[in-house]
Amino acid sequence: MGLQILIAFDDSANAMRAVDHVAGLHVPEAKVTLFSVLQNTAALCDMDSPELTEYFHKQQTQFCVLEDKKKELVVAAQEKAKAKLVAAGFKPANIALKTEPKKKGIARDIVAEAQQGYNMIVLGRRGISSIREFFLGSVSQKVLHLAKDMSILLVN
């Protein structure tokens, strides 16, 4: 079956460092998926209830435009990441771009996707303060805790 790598990806510099690291592994026959989890705010954009405040109705369109823009930025970053992998020798047909709305939580959604046949999860470490990380945790910390029987590469 070969090596199947899931790169947990957002439009951050940390995620791009994870892509750079995979590109440097020199395993161009590997299959790579750039996987992004987006906040599931589509339901808010479709809401039209009499109970909603007038303020929310006025701001709803602008909010939804921002959410669409965020998705566009993530997809553009995925395309840039794919180009880096192709430049490093990966076959374009072996690189998939996948974006899903958040279902259970970002870390849980990453692990659930990885359980669909991947050998390795690669993700960048967030640069949050140690105190904030202690109280809130980070996505990378949660993935490390949740992923069982799977290799995880945490890129600093």
Summary of the structure (lengths in Angstrom):
residues: 156
radius of gyration: 17.4
end to end distance: 28.8
largest distance: 56.9
contacts: 447
relative contact order: 0.22
helix: 49%
strand: 19%
